[in-house]
Amino acid sequence: MNSIVKFVLKNKLAVWLLTFIVAGAGIYAGTRMKMETIPDISIPVVTVMTVYPGATPEQVMDDVSEPMEKAVASLKSVKNVTSSSFANMSSVQVEYRYGSDMAEAEREIKSVIDNVTMPDTVQAPTVARITMNAFPVVALSVSSEEEDIAQLTKTVETIVKPQFDKIDGVSSVSISGQHVEEIEVRYDEAKMQQLGVTEDDVKQMIQAMDVRAPLGLFPFEDKEQSVVVDGKMTTLDELASLKIPVTPNATNPVPFVELKDLAKLEQVGKVESIARTNGKDAIAIQVVKGQEANTVDVVNDVKKVAKDIEKKHSDLSLDITLDQGEPIEKSVETMFSKALFGAGFAILIILLFLRDWRSTIISVISIPLSILIAFVILHQLDITLNMMTLGAMTVAIGRVIDDSIVVVENIYRRIHLKDEPLKGKPLIRAATLEMFRPIMSSTLVTVAVFAPLVFVGGMVGELFMPFALTMTFALGASLVVAITIVPALSHTLFKRKMSSRAKSGRKQAPSMMAQSYKRTLNWTLNHKFVTSLLALVVLVASLFLIPKIGFSFLPEEDQKTLYLTYTPEPGELRDQTLENVAVIEEKLLAHDDVKTVQMSIGGNENAMMGGGADGSLMFVIFDPDTKDFGDKKEAVIKEVTAIEQSGTWKNQDFAMSGSSNEVSYTVYGESVETLEKVTQQIVGAMEESDEVKDASSSLSDRFDEFTLQIDRDKVEQNGLSTIQIAMMLNPNIPAENLTTIEKDGKDIKVIVKKEKQAPKNFDEVLATQIPTPLGKTIALRDVVEVKEGSAANKIDRQSNRLYATVSAKLDGQDVTKATADINKRIDKLDLPKGVEVETGGVAADMQEAFMQLAYAMLAAIAIVYFILVVTFGEGLAPFAILFSLPFTVIGTLVALYIAGETISVSVLMGMLMLIGIVVTNAIVLVDRIIHMEHEGKPMREAILEAGATRLRPILMTAIATIGALIPLAIGAEGSGLISKGLGITVIGGLVSSTLLTLIIVPVVYEFISKLLKKNRLEIEED
């Protein structure tokens, strides 16, 4: 290290050039880094969505969900298989262990389900892997004052969507709520029977003629040329005039007839899912970015294109309903504002302590340089700028200056010592080397505490890994800056001061603060028992604050958006759903601070978000300036849920960080009826608790179900079978796709539509006349016995067991308190045999994350001790240093209690950071004590001298770190995972530990040294 510092001082010009090069590279890397909301987390879940038209949830479970579950459950690395069976649809979620190859997992699932046997009416399953890049970065709603939905669809498909497709970085653009055109073919069965033509004959003829077949290259005499046989039909007229071979007879002597003579062909339009914005018919557009694209750039480009479209087409209105770019831009702005505040506070602290502008400049230079070096490394590792990396840089600002402060302060102190034998470069080099061991140890220790995060699995581990890496790079850079740039700059700026010191020859007297601290420290060393007992009492007393503070999982995001889902009652028709949703739309639009209400009905997205396959999903976007949004949100939810409607409205939490304010329980049972009984009991228990509100069960109302019990004797006497009766009664005959024709550059499906009138009521079903092979008909009611019952609207399974969830929203923030209260109430319930109740949701996630972080903290302490033992070459001094750690708890708990914050994952991350930050001060102090002992001073004198000497740098680094975190702690600029709780934790812990480190560490050091009768000189000789 001596040679490095010597090289730096000898080649200052090279150092300056390298500094400018690194700074330039950092600026370039920072501007080129991709910006995201959260890290690109690999979520180990694959979903399989399957549509089963007309099927009840029980049919869906038996015919689709269960076979799917069995097929995928035995695949490698599968952790859990969950299924939800709705009316008409199945959703199977396959959860893998973190670290699994999800691309390979998706391929395996596709391969396996291809071999699953399912009914013919089941549509092909859709397999999708959940990734952060699969979610849209921006969503828009397109509406028009002048165009109906059919015209608007054409406008969106031909004008709007192509404009977004062309944007650089856009991976895909999807639309929903659009008008879909099809050609329906309705056969004239009587005419076909008369001509001896079957549906298969027509289908085979259409498919045989509607072909485009390349024949390949023909080697003609002059050159090779391609030949293609093309019989593709491109218009409805061509299809209608297609000639179908028939057997000539007296009625029709011609050996063929045109298709239009056998069937009615009609072009129809329909809307598969309904979308509206602010009460007007609309089409929703979702834009997904490419893997390498920058979210902010893509979002801003989409917004720009949307404005250009509105200018050119005044009748169109394009409203932004989802914007992932704006929060990222705000995070960047927040980081810079906090960085400037932190730097400004550091400048002020150094000026107050050193009262020298040169020292201030030298110290502060480490902030931008450390951050820029971190940018270079992050860019090379393809780590994005997200709220975790930005948060880490904000937190690091208070820490990266510490190493430079310690070095500068030591150089500044030695310059002013009268008996300092060195001057010029030797003095700078000696002062820097003197502090190298403590600053290297403190930096390594601070970085090492993040190493155990590698073993923290799940979502928490994935989220905080970029945070840990960013802190590591920034702190490593600060150490490099402290031993290179700082001595070079010190030699330049302190040159005159060093020469003036030689002339003046004055000795700097200890400050009043240092003298007062020295007297206090001497008293505590003489009264070790009283001091230790008092510190221990304060520590134990602070622990009693834990129940009052409470626990929560992750901080909630402050997005002024409300997500509502509407679940129709079983059997509710779409018209009734639309009518109910329209009432809520009108109520919400009446609020002055509601900016946009985006509604959709139907579609897989709504089913996955809680509304069911035929339910509604509503995004309510409030004005950004809405005050007291939490109260406003609660008032709107109460207003919506208070309106009596056939279906159920519910507020959903879809925070990007995965945070939630719900507690939930999973109930396992053998039958749906048992689950219904138990979940109602638990809902009742939750409603009695003051800790939660809005308790509800995942089991919704049931369908009325009529079971037609076949009278076997009568059916057999009439030559019928059960399957014949079922096929005849089934109203859900799937539309058969014959071919496609082209219109305006778009393919239109040609489908066979069966003319089958749905019965108006159940009596009409019973009156159905069934033809028998004996040439007569018989009424259905004559061969069946009717049994009335009910069927579940949704059936959930996990690990081959039926389950239901019961959830409620927290009335405060304390998850632990609420869970404990509800657990007591559930324990008093008389539950049926075979029923199991497990804590789920946020409580289970929190328990797992807290356990992992607790292990990470224990591992961090062990790693810190190991590094200190290696650094100091003994175990005594590191053991004394570790005594500074328990006292961080005092300040942390008091600060959280005063601020009204709960103990969350963010708070635990702050405590993990404190392990590294706090021991830094103790290292600086103990290293000086050992240095003085090596020079031959008695232990007590060495301790007192080291305390007085190191008081200033310890206070400077602690106060500078605290000042840099103040904007985070007061929560003045938004929230998120790296937010108020973390800032308060670090500040509170640093205040208490710094004050007690200056007292407890020397007391422990002297006590252990005397107890073990260690003599520093003897150790040195050994």
Solvent accessible surface area in square Angstrom, and as a share of the most:
residue,aa,sasa,rsa
1,M,75,0.34
2,N,71,0.36
3,S,79,0.51
4,I,77,0.39
5,V,0,0.00
6,K,99,0.42
7,F,119,0.50
8,V,5,0.03
9,L,3,0.01
10,K,156,0.66
11,N,48,0.25
12,K,41,0.17
13,L,128,0.63
14,A,49,0.38
15,V,12,0.07
16,W,60,0.21
17,L,100,0.50
18,L,109,0.54
19,T,20,0.11
20,F,148,0.62
21,I,116,0.59
22,V,41,0.23
23,A,20,0.15
24,G,36,0.35
25,A,44,0.34
26,G,0,0.00
27,I,102,0.52
28,Y,129,0.49
29,A,4,0.03
30,G,13,0.12
31,T,105,0.61
32,R,149,0.54
33,M,3,0.01
34,K,33,0.14
35,M,41,0.18
36,E,24,0.11
37,T,16,0.10
38,I,11,0.06
39,P,9,0.05
40,D,76,0.39
41,I,3,0.02
42,S,57,0.37
43,I,29,0.15
44,P,6,0.04
45,V,27,0.15
46,V,0,0.00
47,T,11,0.06
48,V,1,0.01
49,M,18,0.08
50,T,1,0.01
51,V,48,0.27
52,Y,16,0.06
53,P,43,0.27
54,G,36,0.34
55,A,4,0.03
56,T,47,0.27
57,P,0,0.00
58,E,65,0.29
59,Q,82,0.36
60,V,0,0.00
61,M,25,0.11
62,D,82,0.42
63,D,43,0.22
64,V,0,0.00
65,S,0,0.00
66,E,39,0.18
67,P,36,0.23
68,M,1,0.00
69,E,3,0.01
70,K,138,0.58
71,A,25,0.19
72,V,1,0.00
73,A,49,0.38
74,S,103,0.66
75,L,32,0.16
76,K,166,0.70
77,S,37,0.24
78,V,20,0.11
79,K,119,0.50
80,N,32,0.16
81,V,12,0.07
82,T,21,0.12
83,S,0,0.00
84,S,14,0.09
85,S,1,0.00
86,F,21,0.09
87,A,19,0.15
88,N,46,0.24
89,M,5,0.02
90,S,0,0.00
91,S,1,0.01
92,V,1,0.00
93,Q,40,0.18
94,V,0,0.00
95,E,55,0.25
96,Y,4,0.02
97,R,135,0.49
98,Y,76,0.29
99,G,83,0.80
100,S,28,0.18
101,D,94,0.49
102,M,9,0.04
103,A,37,0.29
104,E,69,0.31
105,A,5,0.04
106,E,31,0.14
107,R,138,0.50
108,E,54,0.24
109,I,0,0.00
110,K,92,0.39
111,S,67,0.43
112,V,37,0.21
113,I,10,0.05
114,D,117,0.60
115,N,126,0.65
116,V,26,0.15
117,T,125,0.72
118,M,40,0.18
119,P,48,0.30
120,D,147,0.76
121,T,35,0.20
122,V,19,0.11
123,Q,95,0.42
124,A,90,0.69
125,P,40,0.25
126,T,80,0.46
127,V,20,0.12
128,A,45,0.35
129,R,78,0.28
130,I,50,0.25
131,T,30,0.18
132,M,35,0.16
133,N,30,0.16
134,A,56,0.43
135,F,85,0.35
136,P,31,0.19
137,V,7,0.04
138,V,0,0.00
139,A,10,0.08
140,L,1,0.01
141,S,0,0.00
142,V,0,0.00
143,S,1,0.01
144,S,13,0.08
145,E,135,0.61
146,E,136,0.61
147,E,49,0.22
148,D,84,0.43
149,I,36,0.18
150,A,40,0.31
151,Q,98,0.44
152,L,2,0.01
153,T,4,0.03
154,K,120,0.51
155,T,16,0.09
156,V,0,0.00
157,E,48,0.22
158,T,82,0.47
159,I,60,0.31
160,V,0,0.00
161,K,55,0.23
162,P,49,0.31
163,Q,68,0.30
164,F,0,0.00
165,D,65,0.34
166,K,149,0.63
167,I,19,0.10
168,D,131,0.68
169,G,26,0.25
170,V,23,0.13
171,S,71,0.46
172,S,55,0.35
173,V,12,0.07
174,S,57,0.37
175,I,29,0.15
176,S,42,0.27
177,G,3,0.03
178,Q,42,0.19
179,H,32,0.14
180,V,40,0.23
181,E,52,0.23
182,E,18,0.08
183,I,0,0.00
184,E,19,0.08
185,V,0,0.00
186,R,56,0.21
187,Y,25,0.09
188,D,69,0.36
189,E,122,0.55
190,A,76,0.59
191,K,69,0.29
192,M,7,0.03
193,Q,152,0.68
194,Q,92,0.41
195,L,5,0.02
196,G,57,0.55
197,V,10,0.06
198,T,76,0.44
199,E,55,0.25
200,D,88,0.46
201,D,61,0.31
202,V,0,0.00
203,K,58,0.25
204,Q,118,0.53
205,M,51,0.23
206,I,0,0.00
207,Q,84,0.37
208,A,72,0.56
209,M,91,0.41
210,D,14,0.07
211,V,65,0.37
212,R,138,0.51
213,A,37,0.28
214,P,95,0.60
215,L,96,0.48
216,G,35,0.34
217,L,116,0.58
218,F,76,0.32
219,P,110,0.69
220,F,98,0.41
221,E,187,0.84
222,D,121,0.63
223,K,123,0.52
224,E,108,0.49
225,Q,78,0.35
226,S,75,0.48
227,V,47,0.27
228,V,57,0.33
229,V,84,0.48
230,D,89,0.46
231,G,32,0.31
232,K,85,0.36
233,M,14,0.06
234,T,61,0.36
235,T,62,0.36
236,L,52,0.26
237,D,112,0.58
238,E,77,0.34
239,L,0,0.00
240,A,16,0.12
241,S,45,0.29
242,L,18,0.09
243,K,95,0.40
244,I,1,0.00
245,P,80,0.50
246,V,16,0.09
247,T,97,0.57
248,P,69,0.44
249,N,56,0.29
250,A,109,0.85
251,T,96,0.56
252,N,25,0.13
253,P,100,0.63
254,V,65,0.37
255,P,76,0.48
256,F,79,0.33
257,V,13,0.08
258,E,42,0.19
259,L,0,0.00
260,K,114,0.48
261,D,68,0.35
262,L,0,0.00
263,A,7,0.05
264,K,131,0.55
265,L,31,0.15
266,E,70,0.31
267,Q,61,0.27
268,V,38,0.22
269,G,38,0.37
270,K,92,0.39
271,V,47,0.27
272,E,108,0.49
273,S,19,0.12
274,I,29,0.15
275,A,5,0.04
276,R,28,0.10
277,T,1,0.00
278,N,53,0.27
279,G,39,0.37
280,K,70,0.30
281,D,78,0.40
282,A,0,0.00
283,I,0,0.00
284,A,9,0.07
285,I,0,0.00
286,Q,38,0.17
287,V,0,0.00
288,V,25,0.14
289,K,6,0.03
290,G,20,0.19
291,Q,105,0.47
292,E,121,0.54
293,A,15,0.12
294,N,28,0.14
295,T,1,0.00
296,V,10,0.06
297,D,78,0.40
298,V,3,0.01
299,V,0,0.00
300,N,56,0.29
301,D,56,0.29
302,V,0,0.00
303,K,51,0.21
304,K,135,0.57
305,V,28,0.16
306,A,4,0.03
307,K,129,0.54
308,D,57,0.30
309,I,7,0.04
310,E,60,0.27
311,K,165,0.70
312,K,160,0.68
313,H,57,0.25
314,S,109,0.70
315,D,31,0.16
316,L,9,0.05
317,S,35,0.22
318,L,13,0.06
319,D,40,0.21
320,I,55,0.28
321,T,16,0.09
322,L,56,0.28
323,D,29,0.15
324,Q,23,0.10
325,G,1,0.01
326,E,75,0.34
327,P,44,0.28
328,I,3,0.01
329,E,57,0.26
330,K,112,0.48
331,S,33,0.21
332,V,23,0.13
333,E,116,0.52
334,T,27,0.15
335,M,9,0.04
336,F,111,0.46
337,S,45,0.29
338,K,12,0.05
339,A,20,0.15
340,L,133,0.66
341,F,93,0.39
342,G,1,0.01
343,A,19,0.15
344,G,36,0.35
345,F,50,0.21
346,A,2,0.02
347,I,63,0.32
348,L,94,0.47
349,I,11,0.06
350,I,0,0.00
351,L,66,0.33
352,L,110,0.55
353,F,32,0.13
354,L,5,0.02
355,R,188,0.69
356,D,10,0.05
357,W,137,0.48
358,R,54,0.20
359,S,0,0.00
360,T,8,0.05
361,I,80,0.41
362,I,0,0.00
363,S,0,0.00
364,V,25,0.14
365,I,59,0.30
366,S,0,0.00
367,I,9,0.05
368,P,62,0.39
369,L,11,0.05
370,S,0,0.00
371,I,17,0.09
372,L,29,0.14
373,I,37,0.19
374,A,0,0.00
375,F,16,0.07
376,V,39,0.23
377,I,60,0.30
378,L,0,0.00
379,H,60,0.27
380,Q,134,0.60
381,L,97,0.48
382,D,90,0.47
383,I,29,0.15
384,T,15,0.08
385,L,7,0.04
386,N,1,0.01
387,M,31,0.14
388,M,0,0.00
389,T,0,0.00
390,L,6,0.03
391,G,9,0.09
392,A,0,0.00
393,M,1,0.00
394,T,5,0.03
395,V,2,0.01
396,A,0,0.00
397,I,4,0.02
398,G,1,0.01
399,R,1,0.00
400,V,0,0.00
401,I,1,0.00
402,D,5,0.02
403,D,1,0.01
404,S,0,0.00
405,I,0,0.00
406,V,5,0.03
407,V,0,0.00
408,V,1,0.00
409,E,2,0.01
410,N,0,0.00
411,I,0,0.00
412,Y,19,0.07
413,R,26,0.09
414,R,35,0.13
415,I,0,0.00
416,H,17,0.08
417,L,45,0.22
418,K,120,0.51
419,D,109,0.56
420,E,17,0.08
421,P,120,0.75
422,L,61,0.30
423,K,128,0.54
424,G,22,0.22
425,K,75,0.32
426,P,57,0.36
427,L,0,0.00
428,I,0,0.00
429,R,54,0.20
430,A,28,0.22
431,A,0,0.00
432,T,0,0.00
433,L,53,0.26
434,E,32,0.14
435,M,1,0.00
436,F,35,0.15
437,R,80,0.29
438,P,1,0.01
439,I,2,0.01
440,M,55,0.25
441,S,0,0.00
442,S,1,0.01
443,T,3,0.02
444,L,78,0.39
445,V,0,0.00
446,T,1,0.01
447,V,33,0.19
448,A,11,0.09
449,V,0,0.00
450,F,7,0.03
451,A,46,0.36
452,P,4,0.02
453,L,1,0.01
454,V,100,0.58
455,F,176,0.74
456,V,7,0.04
457,G,31,0.29
458,G,17,0.17
459,M,69,0.31
460,V,7,0.04
461,G,5,0.05
462,E,56,0.25
463,L,1,0.00
464,F,0,0.00
465,M,50,0.22
466,P,17,0.10
467,F,0,0.00
468,A,4,0.03
469,L,58,0.29
470,T,0,0.00
471,M,1,0.00
472,T,37,0.21
473,F,35,0.14
474,A,0,0.00
475,L,0,0.00
476,G,28,0.27
477,A,5,0.04
478,S,0,0.00
479,L,25,0.12
480,V,80,0.46
481,V,3,0.01
482,A,0,0.00
483,I,14,0.07
484,T,25,0.15
485,I,16,0.08
486,V,0,0.00
487,P,0,0.00
488,A,0,0.00
489,L,27,0.14
490,S,0,0.00
491,H,15,0.07
492,T,65,0.38
493,L,41,0.20
494,F,0,0.00
495,K,110,0.47
496,R,186,0.68
497,K,43,0.18
498,M,8,0.04
499,S,58,0.37
500,S,55,0.35
501,R,27,0.10
502,A,59,0.46
503,K,178,0.76
504,S,68,0.44
505,G,31,0.30
506,R,144,0.53
507,K,132,0.56
508,Q,60,0.27
509,A,78,0.61
510,P,88,0.55
511,S,61,0.40
512,M,165,0.74
513,M,93,0.42
514,A,9,0.07
515,Q,75,0.33
516,S,50,0.32
517,Y,20,0.08
518,K,79,0.33
519,R,156,0.57
520,T,70,0.41
521,L,0,0.00
522,N,53,0.27
523,W,130,0.46
524,T,9,0.05
525,L,2,0.01
526,N,88,0.45
527,H,72,0.32
528,K,42,0.18
529,F,157,0.65
530,V,80,0.46
531,T,14,0.08
532,S,50,0.32
533,L,86,0.43
534,L,116,0.58
535,A,6,0.05
536,L,97,0.48
537,V,83,0.48
538,V,65,0.37
539,L,26,0.13
540,V,70,0.40
541,A,54,0.42
542,S,6,0.04
543,L,77,0.38
544,F,149,0.62
545,L,34,0.17
546,I,52,0.27
547,P,103,0.65
548,K,142,0.60
549,I,11,0.06
550,G,3,0.02
551,F,51,0.21
552,S,16,0.10
553,F,18,0.08
554,L,10,0.05
555,P,34,0.21
556,E,91,0.41
557,E,37,0.16
558,D,96,0.49
559,Q,71,0.32
560,K,52,0.22
561,T,28,0.16
562,L,0,0.00
563,Y,34,0.13
564,L,1,0.00
565,T,1,0.01
566,Y,0,0.00
567,T,35,0.20
568,P,17,0.11
569,E,75,0.34
570,P,23,0.15
571,G,55,0.53
572,E,28,0.13
573,L,137,0.68
574,R,87,0.32
575,D,113,0.58
576,Q,70,0.31
577,T,2,0.01
578,L,47,0.24
579,E,110,0.49
580,N,10,0.05
581,V,0,0.00
582,A,40,0.31
583,V,60,0.35
584,I,0,0.00
585,E,5,0.02
586,E,129,0.58
587,K,89,0.38
588,L,1,0.00
589,L,66,0.33
590,A,81,0.63
591,H,41,0.18
592,D,150,0.77
593,D,36,0.19
594,V,16,0.09
595,K,130,0.55
596,T,8,0.05
597,V,0,0.00
598,Q,11,0.05
599,M,0,0.00
600,S,23,0.15
601,I,0,0.00
602,G,5,0.05
603,G,37,0.36
604,N,69,0.36
605,E,84,0.38
606,N,1,0.01
607,A,5,0.04
608,M,88,0.39
609,M,55,0.24
610,G,39,0.38
611,G,0,0.00
612,G,12,0.12
613,A,20,0.16
614,D,70,0.36
615,G,0,0.00
616,S,0,0.00
617,L,0,0.00
618,M,0,0.00
619,F,38,0.16
620,V,0,0.00
621,I,30,0.15
622,F,3,0.01
623,D,52,0.27
624,P,84,0.53
625,D,119,0.62
626,T,12,0.07
627,K,174,0.74
628,D,108,0.56
629,F,21,0.09
630,G,47,0.45
631,D,104,0.54
632,K,47,0.20
633,K,41,0.17
634,E,51,0.23
635,A,57,0.44
636,V,1,0.00
637,I,8,0.04
638,K,136,0.58
639,E,59,0.26
640,V,1,0.00
641,T,72,0.42
642,A,79,0.61
643,I,43,0.22
644,E,169,0.76
645,Q,40,0.18
646,S,44,0.29
647,G,12,0.12
648,T,88,0.51
649,W,16,0.06
650,K,72,0.31
651,N,7,0.04
652,Q,32,0.14
653,D,45,0.23
654,F,69,0.29
655,A,30,0.23
656,M,52,0.23
657,S,3,0.02
658,G,47,0.45
659,S,4,0.03
660,S,37,0.24
661,N,30,0.15
662,E,40,0.18
663,V,1,0.01
664,S,17,0.11
665,Y,4,0.02
666,T,19,0.11
667,V,0,0.00
668,Y,15,0.06
669,G,6,0.06
670,E,143,0.64
671,S,38,0.25
672,V,16,0.09
673,E,106,0.48
674,T,35,0.20
675,L,2,0.01
676,E,42,0.19
677,K,127,0.54
678,V,0,0.00
679,T,0,0.00
680,Q,110,0.49
681,Q,56,0.25
682,I,0,0.00
683,V,16,0.09
684,G,27,0.26
685,A,6,0.05
686,M,0,0.00
687,E,119,0.54
688,E,119,0.53
689,S,6,0.04
690,D,124,0.64
691,E,45,0.20
692,V,10,0.06
693,K,60,0.25
694,D,86,0.45
695,A,19,0.15
696,S,36,0.23
697,S,27,0.17
698,S,32,0.21
699,L,23,0.11
700,S,45,0.29
701,D,94,0.49
702,R,55,0.20
703,F,46,0.19
704,D,124,0.64
705,E,57,0.26
706,F,82,0.34
707,T,61,0.36
708,L,48,0.24
709,Q,86,0.38
710,I,44,0.22
711,D,51,0.26
712,R,175,0.64
713,D,94,0.49
714,K,94,0.40
715,V,4,0.03
716,E,109,0.49
717,Q,134,0.60
718,N,15,0.08
719,G,38,0.37
720,L,15,0.07
721,S,42,0.27
722,T,80,0.46
723,I,116,0.59
724,Q,89,0.40
725,I,6,0.03
726,A,51,0.40
727,M,130,0.58
728,M,69,0.31
729,L,43,0.21
730,N,54,0.28
731,P,79,0.49
732,N,54,0.28
733,I,76,0.39
734,P,66,0.41
735,A,56,0.43
736,E,63,0.28
737,N,77,0.39
738,L,9,0.04
739,T,18,0.10
740,T,43,0.25
741,I,6,0.03
742,E,88,0.40
743,K,83,0.35
744,D,113,0.59
745,G,68,0.65
746,K,81,0.34
747,D,101,0.52
748,I,3,0.01
749,K,108,0.46
750,V,0,0.00
751,I,12,0.06
752,V,3,0.02
753,K,77,0.33
754,K,76,0.32
755,E,124,0.56
756,K,90,0.38
757,Q,163,0.72
758,A,62,0.48
759,P,62,0.39
760,K,175,0.74
761,N,84,0.43
762,F,49,0.20
763,D,91,0.47
764,E,78,0.35
765,V,30,0.17
766,L,19,0.10
767,A,46,0.35
768,T,39,0.23
769,Q,94,0.42
770,I,4,0.02
771,P,77,0.49
772,T,12,0.07
773,P,90,0.57
774,L,117,0.58
775,G,75,0.72
776,K,111,0.47
777,T,82,0.48
778,I,30,0.15
779,A,16,0.13
780,L,0,0.00
781,R,120,0.44
782,D,68,0.35
783,V,0,0.00
784,V,16,0.09
785,E,107,0.48
786,V,55,0.32
787,K,104,0.44
788,E,140,0.63
789,G,44,0.43
790,S,49,0.31
791,A,1,0.01
792,A,3,0.02
793,N,24,0.12
794,K,52,0.22
795,I,3,0.01
796,D,11,0.06
797,R,23,0.08
798,Q,33,0.15
799,S,66,0.43
800,N,96,0.49
801,R,86,0.31
802,L,24,0.12
803,Y,25,0.10
804,A,0,0.00
805,T,46,0.27
806,V,0,0.00
807,S,14,0.09
808,A,1,0.01
809,K,10,0.04
810,L,11,0.06
811,D,86,0.45
812,G,49,0.47
813,Q,100,0.44
814,D,25,0.13
815,V,3,0.01
816,T,57,0.33
817,K,115,0.49
818,A,1,0.00
819,T,17,0.10
820,A,48,0.37
821,D,36,0.18
822,I,0,0.00
823,N,52,0.27
824,K,136,0.58
825,R,71,0.26
826,I,12,0.06
827,D,119,0.62
828,K,174,0.74
829,L,47,0.23
830,D,127,0.66
831,L,52,0.26
832,P,42,0.26
833,K,203,0.86
834,G,48,0.47
835,V,20,0.11
836,E,82,0.37
837,V,42,0.24
838,E,80,0.36
839,T,53,0.31
840,G,11,0.11
841,G,39,0.37
842,V,8,0.05
843,A,9,0.07
844,A,36,0.28
845,D,71,0.37
846,M,16,0.07
847,Q,122,0.54
848,E,90,0.40
849,A,3,0.02
850,F,30,0.13
851,M,96,0.43
852,Q,43,0.19
853,L,1,0.01
854,A,42,0.33
855,Y,133,0.50
856,A,4,0.03
857,M,31,0.14
858,L,119,0.59
859,A,39,0.30
860,A,0,0.00
861,I,57,0.29
862,A,63,0.49
863,I,56,0.28
864,V,0,0.00
865,Y,70,0.27
866,F,137,0.57
867,I,28,0.14
868,L,0,0.00
869,V,47,0.27
870,V,100,0.57
871,T,21,0.12
872,F,19,0.08
873,G,66,0.63
874,E,28,0.13
875,G,31,0.30
876,L,12,0.06
877,A,0,0.00
878,P,0,0.00
879,F,96,0.40
880,A,0,0.00
881,I,0,0.00
882,L,29,0.14
883,F,72,0.30
884,S,1,0.01
885,L,18,0.09
886,P,53,0.34
887,F,15,0.06
888,T,11,0.06
889,V,34,0.19
890,I,15,0.08
891,G,10,0.09
892,T,1,0.00
893,L,6,0.03
894,V,59,0.34
895,A,21,0.16
896,L,0,0.00
897,Y,109,0.41
898,I,137,0.70
899,A,39,0.30
900,G,54,0.52
901,E,37,0.16
902,T,13,0.07
903,I,14,0.07
904,S,8,0.05
905,V,0,0.00
906,S,1,0.01
907,V,0,0.00
908,L,18,0.09
909,M,0,0.00
910,G,0,0.00
911,M,38,0.17
912,L,1,0.00
913,M,1,0.01
914,L,2,0.01
915,I,11,0.06
916,G,0,0.00
917,I,7,0.03
918,V,1,0.01
919,V,0,0.00
920,T,6,0.04
921,N,6,0.03
922,A,0,0.00
923,I,0,0.00
924,V,4,0.02
925,L,0,0.00
926,V,0,0.00
927,D,10,0.05
928,R,18,0.07
929,I,0,0.00
930,I,5,0.03
931,H,68,0.30
932,M,7,0.03
933,E,8,0.03
934,H,72,0.32
935,E,109,0.49
936,G,43,0.42
937,K,68,0.29
938,P,88,0.55
939,M,37,0.16
940,R,65,0.24
941,E,88,0.39
942,A,0,0.00
943,I,0,0.00
944,L,25,0.12
945,E,37,0.17
946,A,0,0.00
947,G,0,0.00
948,A,22,0.17
949,T,20,0.11
950,R,2,0.01
951,L,7,0.04
952,R,46,0.17
953,P,2,0.01
954,I,2,0.01
955,L,25,0.13
956,M,0,0.00
957,T,3,0.02
958,A,4,0.03
959,I,55,0.28
960,A,1,0.01
961,T,3,0.01
962,I,30,0.15
963,G,0,0.00
964,A,2,0.02
965,L,1,0.00
966,I,53,0.27
967,P,9,0.06
968,L,8,0.04
969,A,12,0.09
970,I,107,0.55
971,G,33,0.32
972,A,68,0.53
973,E,68,0.30
974,G,55,0.53
975,S,61,0.39
976,G,4,0.04
977,L,0,0.00
978,I,17,0.09
979,S,6,0.04
980,K,69,0.29
981,G,5,0.05
982,L,0,0.00
983,G,0,0.00
984,I,13,0.06
985,T,0,0.00
986,V,0,0.00
987,I,29,0.15
988,G,6,0.06
989,G,0,0.00
990,L,1,0.01
991,V,69,0.39
992,S,12,0.08
993,S,1,0.01
994,T,7,0.04
995,L,109,0.54
996,L,42,0.21
997,T,1,0.01
998,L,9,0.05
999,I,27,0.14
1000,I,7,0.04
1001,V,0,0.00
1002,P,0,0.00
1003,V,4,0.02
1004,V,17,0.10
1005,Y,0,0.00
1006,E,1,0.00
1007,F,109,0.45
1008,I,19,0.10
1009,S,2,0.01
1010,K,115,0.49
1011,L,117,0.58
1012,L,99,0.49
1013,K,177,0.75
1014,K,88,0.37
1015,N,71,0.36
1016,R,13,0.05
1017,L,80,0.40
1018,E,101,0.45
1019,I,56,0.29
1020,E,106,0.48
1021,E,146,0.66
1022,D,156,0.81
